[in-house]
């Protein structure tokens, strides 16, 4: 879709509203694609973003990262226990 938007708006000099109507997407999506294209950024479609997010969520943490996450989790549990004890002692 990104290539089609670039081809229509940049190469064929179509308006953003014409490209949006032809591709059945919103004008804002067309503007976002063109803005990223002009800035040299890569525009990811929603399904590509979903796959990237899913793969990031399922990556294996390094030992250091896992130790940091465990330390934070332990600290949070201890803090919650301290709060509970203080609350019960009142």
C-alpha positions as CSV (number, residue, x, y, z in Angstrom):
1,X,0.0,0.0,0.0
2,X,2.9,2.4,0.8
3,X,4.3,1.9,-2.7
4,X,0.9,2.6,-4.2
5,X,0.4,5.8,-2.2
6,X,3.9,7.0,-3.2
7,X,3.3,6.1,-6.9
8,X,-0.1,7.9,-6.9
9,X,0.9,11.0,-5.0
10,X,4.5,11.5,-5.9
11,X,4.9,10.0,-9.4
12,X,1.4,10.6,-10.8
13,X,0.8,13.9,-8.9
14,X,-2.6,12.8,-7.6
15,X,-4.2,14.5,-4.6
16,X,-4.2,12.9,-1.2
17,X,-8.0,12.7,-1.2
18,X,-8.0,10.9,-4.6
19,X,-5.4,8.4,-3.4
20,X,-7.3,7.8,-0.1
21,X,-10.6,7.3,-2.0
22,X,-8.9,5.0,-4.5
23,X,-7.2,2.8,-1.9
24,X,-10.1,3.0,0.6
25,X,-8.0,4.5,3.4
26,X,-8.2,7.8,5.3
27,X,-6.7,11.0,4.1
28,X,-4.7,11.1,7.4
29,X,-3.1,7.7,6.6
30,X,-2.1,9.0,3.1
31,X,-0.6,12.1,4.8
32,X,1.3,10.0,7.4
33,X,2.7,7.8,4.6
34,X,3.9,10.8,2.6
35,X,5.3,12.6,5.7
36,X,7.4,9.5,6.6
37,X,8.5,9.1,3.0
38,X,9.6,12.8,2.8
39,X,11.5,12.3,6.1
40,X,13.1,9.1,4.9
41,X,11.4,7.1,7.6
42,X,9.9,3.6,7.0
43,X,6.1,3.3,7.2
44,X,4.9,0.0,8.6
45,X,1.4,-1.2,7.9
46,X,-0.7,-2.3,10.9
47,X,-0.1,-6.0,10.2
48,X,3.7,-5.4,10.0
49,X,3.6,-3.5,13.3
50,X,1.6,-6.3,14.9
51,X,4.2,-8.9,13.8
52,X,7.1,-6.7,15.0
53,X,5.4,-6.1,18.4
54,X,4.6,-9.8,18.8
55,X,8.2,-10.8,18.0
56,X,9.5,-8.2,20.4
57,X,7.3,-9.5,23.2
58,X,8.5,-13.0,22.7
59,X,12.2,-12.3,22.6
60,X,14.4,-14.0,25.1
61,X,15.9,-11.7,27.7
62,X,19.6,-11.7,28.3
63,X,20.8,-12.8,31.7
64,X,21.4,-9.2,32.8
65,X,17.9,-8.1,31.7
66,X,16.3,-11.0,33.4
67,X,18.1,-10.3,36.6
68,X,17.0,-6.7,36.5
69,X,13.4,-7.7,35.9
70,X,13.5,-10.2,38.7
71,X,15.0,-7.6,41.1
72,X,12.3,-5.1,40.2
73,X,9.6,-7.8,40.8
74,X,11.1,-8.8,44.1
75,X,11.3,-5.1,45.2
76,X,7.7,-4.6,44.2
77,X,6.5,-7.6,46.2
78,X,8.5,-6.5,49.3
79,X,7.0,-3.0,49.0
80,X,3.5,-4.4,48.7
81,X,4.1,-6.6,51.8
82,X,5.4,-3.6,53.8
83,X,2.4,-1.6,52.8
84,X,0.1,-4.4,53.9
85,X,1.9,-4.8,57.3
86,X,1.7,-1.0,57.9
87,X,-2.0,-1.0,56.9
88,X,-2.8,-3.9,59.2
89,X,-0.9,-2.5,62.2
90,X,-3.0,0.7,62.3
